[in-house]
Amino acid sequence: MSTPTITPLAPSGGSGFRADDLVGAAMDWHFGPETGSRFWLEKARGFAFDPRKDITTLADLALLPDVTDDIRRVPVADLVPRGLAGSGPMRVFETGGTTGRPRRIVDFTEFRRQAGWWSSFLDREQVPHGGTWLLIAPTGPHAVGHVLRELSAQRSAVPLHIDLDPRWVKELMRAGRGAEAQAYIEHLVGQTMDLLTTQSVDVMFCTPPLLDVLAQSPRAVELINRTVHTILWSGASMDRDTRDILRHEVFPGIKLRGAYGNTITGVSPEYVPLDGEKPVLDDSSAVFVPCYTGFLMEIVDPATGERVPYGSRGRVLAHTLTRETLLPNNLERDVATRVAPLPGHPADAVADVAPYTEGESEIIEGVY
């Protein structure tokens, strides 16, 4: 049975892409009586404007509310766009609960497109297809596990999985049960060491906190350096000092490549200049490119909400504009540097992502 294909809302990518075209298409789809979800169609009844007529540019998205708190409790069935009824197996993805109760979205095939986007960045750096991949990542309702499974499949790799429950670790840490949290981390490390010992691993996905633990084990470092040629990381922040130490001292012969994003904002892989190309910012910066045909990011001043100039830091304001999901004006729990569009990618990128904590409720990253 073939997998249905759901085309992105953006008419085109590359040089023909225009953010305003994506916005207009998203408004037509999500507020169309035949295609929109019950959730957004009911929301629209209270608007003093017509989204399909009055929201035509990226700036116009400010008219819409941020509903990311609503999707913590709204019935999931209300989030399904009518235009996707019968489109094949549906998945319900949930966030890791870093800032409280998880948020939920529906997904039909977007996770596959995200895997393809990520894979294109690995191809750009000539990361080989095939081989054996070790994936230490959340599965279950967490999008990243599904994306990684699909990514390894698209690259014809043998996948080895270690499940990771980020909510349990965060719950332990919130409750002050540090010893139990540490025991769980040791449980994950033990499984990792068994696979590194018995298998020849070519690519490894790991979260920064777990990678930091592994980097402190001489045996783990020896095993990783023996066969791994690429380490992919995501799920939590990694500061530039840590990246530099891991790249140049701990894993000097291994590509260390991050990805920024989450269940709602999709995957933004790290863009690394090829040999002979100039650094985007500087050698120590990690620059991430959103999958702009469905996900856009703005960097705004936390005090004014206005977009900051290129090269300046601010808070991440994300817009999800796919057929499955409309979530505009999502003020993320991160700060980053605004980066001008990179070659072949006609939308802003972001760099040096770090947690934003000022004025926020408690944020616990845990192991993811």
Rosetta blueprint (number, residue, H / E / L):
1 M L
2 S L
3 T L
4 P L
5 T L
6 I L
7 T L
8 P L
9 L L
10 A L
11 P L
12 S L
13 G L
14 G H
15 S H
16 G H
17 F L
18 R L
19 A H
20 D H
21 D H
22 L H
23 V H
24 G H
25 A H
26 A H
27 M H
28 D H
29 W H
30 H H
31 F L
32 G L
33 P L
34 E L
35 T L
36 G L
37 S L
38 R H
39 F H
40 W H
41 L H
42 E H
43 K H
44 A H
45 R L
46 G L
47 F L
48 A L
49 F L
50 D L
51 P H
52 R H
53 K H
54 D H
55 I L
56 T L
57 T L
58 L L
59 A H
60 D H
61 L H
62 A H
63 L H
64 L L
65 P L
66 D L
67 V L
68 T L
69 D L
70 D H
71 I H
72 R H
73 R L
74 V L
75 P L
76 V H
77 A H
78 D H
79 L H
80 V L
81 P L
82 R H
83 G H
84 L H
85 A L
86 G L
87 S L
88 G L
89 P L
90 M L
91 R E
92 V E
93 F E
94 E E
95 T L
96 G L
97 G L
98 T L
99 T L
100 G L
101 R L
102 P L
103 R L
104 R E
105 I E
106 V E
107 D E
108 F L
109 T L
110 E H
111 F H
112 R H
113 R H
114 Q H
115 A H
116 G H
117 W H
118 W H
119 S H
120 S H
121 F H
122 L H
123 D H
124 R H
125 E L
126 Q L
127 V L
128 P L
129 H L
130 G L
131 G L
132 T E
133 W E
134 L E
135 L E
136 I E
137 A E
138 P L
139 T L
140 G L
141 P L
142 H L
143 A H
144 V H
145 G H
146 H H
147 V H
148 L H
149 R H
150 E H
151 L H
152 S H
153 A H
154 Q H
155 R L
156 S L
157 A L
158 V E
159 P E
160 L E
161 H E
162 I E
163 D E
164 L L
165 D L
166 P H
167 R H
168 W H
169 V H
170 K H
171 E H
172 L H
173 M H
174 R H
175 A L
176 G L
177 R L
178 G H
179 A H
180 E H
181 A H
182 Q H
183 A H
184 Y H
185 I H
186 E H
187 H H
188 L H
189 V H
190 G H
191 Q H
192 T H
193 M H
194 D H
195 L H
196 L H
197 T H
198 T H
199 Q L
200 S L
201 V L
202 D L
203 V E
204 M E
205 F E
206 C E
207 T L
208 P H
209 P H
210 L H
211 L H
212 D H
213 V H
214 L H
215 A H
216 Q L
217 S L
218 P H
219 R H
220 A H
221 V H
222 E H
223 L H
224 I H
225 N H
226 R H
227 T H
228 V L
229 H L
230 T E
231 I E
232 L E
233 W E
234 S L
235 G L
236 A L
237 S L
238 M L
239 D L
240 R H
241 D H
242 T H
243 R H
244 D H
245 I H
246 L H
247 R H
248 H H
249 E H
250 V H
251 F L
252 P L
253 G L
254 I L
255 K E
256 L E
257 R E
258 G E
259 A E
260 Y E
261 G E
262 N E
263 T L
264 I L
265 T L
266 G E
267 V E
268 S E
269 P E
270 E E
271 Y E
272 V L
273 P L
274 L L
275 D L
276 G L
277 E L
278 K L
279 P L
280 V L
281 L L
282 D L
283 D L
284 S L
285 S L
286 A L
287 V E
288 F E
289 V L
290 P L
291 C L
292 Y L
293 T L
294 G L
295 F E
296 L E
297 M E
298 E E
299 I E
300 V E
301 D L
302 P L
303 A L
304 T L
305 G L
306 E L
307 R E
308 V L
309 P L
310 Y L
311 G L
312 S L
313 R E
314 G E
315 R E
316 V E
317 L E
318 A E
319 H E
320 T E
321 L E
322 T L
323 R L
324 E L
325 T L
326 L E
327 L E
328 P E
329 N E
330 N E
331 L E
332 E E
333 R E
334 D E
335 V E
336 A E
337 T E
338 R E
339 V E
340 A L
341 P L
342 L E
343 P L
344 G L
345 H E
346 P L
347 A L
348 D L
349 A E
350 V E
351 A E
352 D E
353 V E
354 A E
355 P E
356 Y L
357 T L
358 E L
359 G L
360 E L
361 S L
362 E L
363 I L
364 I L
365 E L
366 G L
367 V L
368 Y L
